[in-house]
Amino acid sequence: MKKSIERIFQRPAQPGMVGDGFRVFNMIPGNGISQKRMSPFLLLDFNAAFDFGPSDHIRGVDVHPHKGFETVTIAYKGSVAHHDSSGNSGVICPGDVQWMTAGAGILHKEYHEEEFSKKGGLFEMVQLWVNLPAKDKSTEAHYQAITANQMGKVLLPDAAGVVNVIAGKFKDTVGPASTYTSVNLFDIKLAEQHETNFLVPQNHNTAMLVVNGEVEVNGELAKEHSFVLFGHDGEEISIKAHKNAVLLVLSGEPIDEPIVSYGPFVMNTQAEIYQAFEDFQAGKFGVLE
């Protein structure tokens, strides 16, 4: 049985800025979609393709804390560098994913990679925030650097395209990301006038971002930069590309726990939020210049 489509909406009319290097359209929460409705996904920011122009100034987001959840950065165009207070650093290039578990707390900064910044060019990214269950919110901070060649890859029949399986399972192919709850994350490249279909669990909160192109999904038209929210009936998703398309499909088992969030902290109670601020101010997240 096909999954019903609860709603399709376009990106917001105006983007917001995160720091001076990320020009994003916030897809969740907002537009009537709460964090609980899309649990375990707390946030999806979409930096649609944009050329900031060449610059000797390195654009980005300066040092900031996170606690109680995970950030997932998916690079489509351009390159992002990052550092954290655990001593980790690296560069996320097109096709790569950084899956950072903030857990008990970490300081982080991310910015346009230096050579990319000097040259300029199209910059296209997605960042997801994925909640952690209460029992894992105090896990030690760490991250998974997943390069393009490490993805689970499914070549679709008849040269229809390719599915990069970041997390979870697409048909018989499993993605490399380790997750704390059941999550599927698929980066789908679908050629014009070709189609694919697959199953996701009925109880998962499921959505799809049309990064590029235009598709028909379960019989309804989804234009470029639209966000498709699926219902909880059925498991099958069928997609046909009207134009060459890049799609991000996300599904996850809801975490049936209270969500209390404030800025960069996501916990289960207000008291835990106060404690997160105290820990941050006491320097327990480490040091990052």
QUIVEN-V735061 format. One record per run of one state. SS is the DSSP state (@ for helix, = for strand, . for the rest). FROM is the first residue (numbers start at 0). LEN is the number of residues. If there is no record, write none. Layout:
{{SS,FROM,LEN} {SS,FROM,LEN}}
This chain:
{{.,0,1} {=,1,1} {.,2,2} {=,4,6} {.,10,5} {=,15,3} {.,18,3} {=,21,7} {.,28,1} {=,29,1} {.,30,2} {=,32,1} {.,33,7} {=,40,11} {.,51,8} {=,59,8} {.,67,1} {=,68,9} {.,77,2} {=,79,5} {.,84,4} {=,88,4} {.,92,4} {=,96,5} {.,101,4} {=,105,7} {.,112,1} {@,113,6} {.,119,2} {=,121,10} {.,131,2} {@,133,3} {.,136,5} {=,141,5} {.,146,1} {@,147,3} {.,150,1} {=,151,5} {@,156,3} {.,159,1} {=,160,7} {.,167,1} {=,168,2} {.,170,2} {=,172,2} {.,174,8} {=,182,8} {.,190,4} {=,194,5} {.,199,5} {=,204,13} {.,217,2} {=,219,3} {.,222,3} {=,225,5} {.,230,5} {=,235,17} {.,252,7} {=,259,3} {.,262,2} {=,264,3} {.,267,2} {@,269,12} {.,281,8}}
